């Protein structure tokens, strides 16, 4: 009868054992967050381990650009003429921009409403945060149209038809510990590329 009573009331863990178990669980959770969850779910790999073990999955900006472009242009494509002549001259520019760790920069094309450009950019040395947007002529401070915003991107390609006259382009930010070189290629109908 005594043996049965002892089995029914097992000894509870001490406060020290509970603290140790909690600390160990928090440590394991932190390691899993940094090495597995951030690289595979959010495209962030601060340690580089996710890339080495094959878990780093950056979003495919090409597929996203196509999906966004298709959604925004579906109505216009169905009613737009297959040929659009331009009085503006065709031009092409290629820029190379080095971003130090933590640094950000903007490059924008001066475009008239309805003008189109084709773009391709790559980030060598690591992914960058990107915000592609446009600002109308005489827009109020902070007033803009956002086209594409993402984190940890190593490339972006697509076309943009300016919905309004103004500045249309990109803001890139390097959150890596090392410098990143952005190579931007643009072709189409626009006046010039500027650094606002």
JORA-V401573 format. One record per residue. N is the residue number from 1. RES is the residue in three letters. SS is DSSP state (hx for helix, st for strand, lp for the rest). OMEGA is omega as a letter, one per 40 degrees, with the letter a starting at -180 (none if undefined). Layout:
BEGIN
n-><N & N>
res-><RES & RES>
ss-><SS & SS>
omega-><OMEGA & OMEGA>
END
This chain:
BEGIN
n-><1 & 2 & 3 & 4 & 5 & 6 & 7 & 8 & 9 & 10 & 11 & 12 & 13 & 14 & 15 & 16 & 17 & 18 & 19 & 20 & 21 & 22 & 23 & 24 & 25 & 26 & 27 & 28 & 29 & 30 & 31 & 32 & 33 & 34 & 35 & 36 & 37 & 38 & 39 & 40 & 41 & 42 & 43 & 44 & 45 & 46 & 47 & 48 & 49 & 50 & 51 & 52 & 53 & 54 & 55 & 56 & 57 & 58 & 59 & 60 & 61 & 62 & 63 & 64 & 65 & 66 & 67 & 68 & 69 & 70 & 71 & 72 & 73 & 74 & 75 & 76 & 77 & 78 & 79 & 80 & 81 & 82 & 83 & 84 & 85 & 86 & 87 & 88 & 89 & 90 & 91 & 92 & 93 & 94 & 95 & 96 & 97 & 98 & 99 & 100 & 101 & 102 & 103 & 104 & 105 & 106 & 107 & 108 & 109 & 110 & 111 & 112 & 113 & 114 & 115 & 116 & 117 & 118 & 119 & 120 & 121 & 122 & 123 & 124 & 125 & 126 & 127 & 128 & 129 & 130 & 131 & 132 & 133 & 134 & 135 & 136 & 137 & 138 & 139 & 140 & 141 & 142 & 143 & 144 & 145 & 146 & 147 & 148 & 149 & 150 & 151 & 152 & 153 & 154 & 155 & 156 & 157 & 158 & 159 & 160 & 161 & 162 & 163 & 164 & 165 & 166 & 167 & 168 & 169 & 170 & 171 & 172 & 173 & 174 & 175 & 176 & 177 & 178 & 179 & 180 & 181 & 182 & 183 & 184 & 185 & 186 & 187 & 188 & 189 & 190 & 191 & 192 & 193 & 194 & 195 & 196>
res-><UNK & UNK & UNK & UNK & UNK & UNK & UNK & UNK & UNK & UNK & UNK & UNK & UNK & UNK & UNK & UNK & UNK & UNK & UNK & UNK & UNK & UNK & UNK & UNK & UNK & UNK & UNK & UNK & UNK & UNK & UNK & UNK & UNK & UNK & UNK & UNK & UNK & UNK & UNK & UNK & UNK & UNK & UNK & UNK & UNK & UNK & UNK & UNK & UNK & UNK & UNK & UNK & UNK & UNK & UNK & UNK & UNK & UNK & UNK & UNK & UNK & UNK & UNK & UNK & UNK & UNK & UNK & UNK & UNK & UNK & UNK & UNK & UNK & UNK & UNK & UNK & UNK & UNK & UNK & UNK & UNK & UNK & UNK & UNK & UNK & UNK & UNK & UNK & UNK & UNK & UNK & UNK & UNK & UNK & UNK & UNK & UNK & UNK & UNK & UNK & UNK & UNK & UNK & UNK & UNK & UNK & UNK & UNK & UNK & UNK & UNK & UNK & UNK & UNK & UNK & UNK & UNK & UNK & UNK & UNK & UNK & UNK & UNK & UNK & UNK & UNK & UNK & UNK & UNK & UNK & UNK & UNK & UNK & UNK & UNK & UNK & UNK & UNK & UNK & UNK & UNK & UNK & UNK & UNK & UNK & UNK & UNK & UNK & UNK & UNK & UNK & UNK & UNK & UNK & UNK & UNK & UNK & UNK & UNK & UNK & UNK & UNK & UNK & UNK & UNK & UNK & UNK & UNK & UNK & UNK & UNK & UNK & UNK & UNK & UNK & UNK & UNK & UNK & UNK & UNK & UNK & UNK & UNK & UNK & UNK & UNK & UNK & UNK & UNK & UNK & UNK & UNK & UNK & UNK & UNK & UNK>
ss-><lp & hx & hx & hx & hx & hx & hx & hx & lp & lp & lp & lp & lp & lp & hx & hx & hx & hx & hx & hx & hx & hx & hx & hx & hx & hx & hx & hx & hx & hx & hx & hx & hx & hx & hx & hx & hx & hx & hx & hx & hx & hx & lp & lp & lp & lp & lp & lp & hx & hx & hx & hx & lp & lp & lp & lp & lp & lp & lp & lp & hx & hx & hx & hx & hx & hx & hx & hx & hx & hx & hx & hx & hx & hx & hx & hx & hx & hx & hx & lp & lp & lp & lp & lp & lp & lp & lp & lp & lp & lp & st & st & st & st & st & st & st & st & st & lp & lp & lp & lp & st & st & st & st & st & st & st & st & lp & lp & lp & lp & st & st & st & st & st & st & st & st & st & lp & lp & lp & st & st & st & st & st & st & st & st & st & lp & lp & lp & lp & lp & lp & lp & lp & st & st & st & st & st & st & st & st & st & lp & st & st & st & st & st & st & st & lp & lp & lp & lp & st & st & st & st & st & st & st & st & lp & lp & lp & lp & lp & lp & st & st & st & st & st & st & st & st & st & lp & lp & lp & st & st & st & lp & lp>
omega-><i & a & i & i & i & i & a & a & a & a & i & i & i & i & i & i & i & i & i & i & i & i & i & i & i & i & i & i & i & i & i & i & a & a & a & a & a & a & a & a & a & i & i & a & a & a & a & a & i & i & a & a & i & a & a & a & i & i & i & a & i & i & i & i & a & a & i & a & i & a & a & a & a & a & a & i & a & a & a & i & a & i & i & i & a & i & i & i & i & i & i & i & i & a & i & a & i & i & i & i & i & a & i & i & i & i & a & i & i & a & i & i & i & i & a & i & i & a & i & i & i & i & i & a & i & i & i & i & a & i & i & a & i & i & i & i & i & i & i & i & i & i & a & i & i & i & a & i & a & a & i & a & i & a & i & a & i & i & i & i & a & i & i & i & i & i & a & a & a & i & i & i & i & i & i & i & a & i & i & i & i & i & a & i & a & i & i & a & i & a & a & i & a & i & a & none>
END
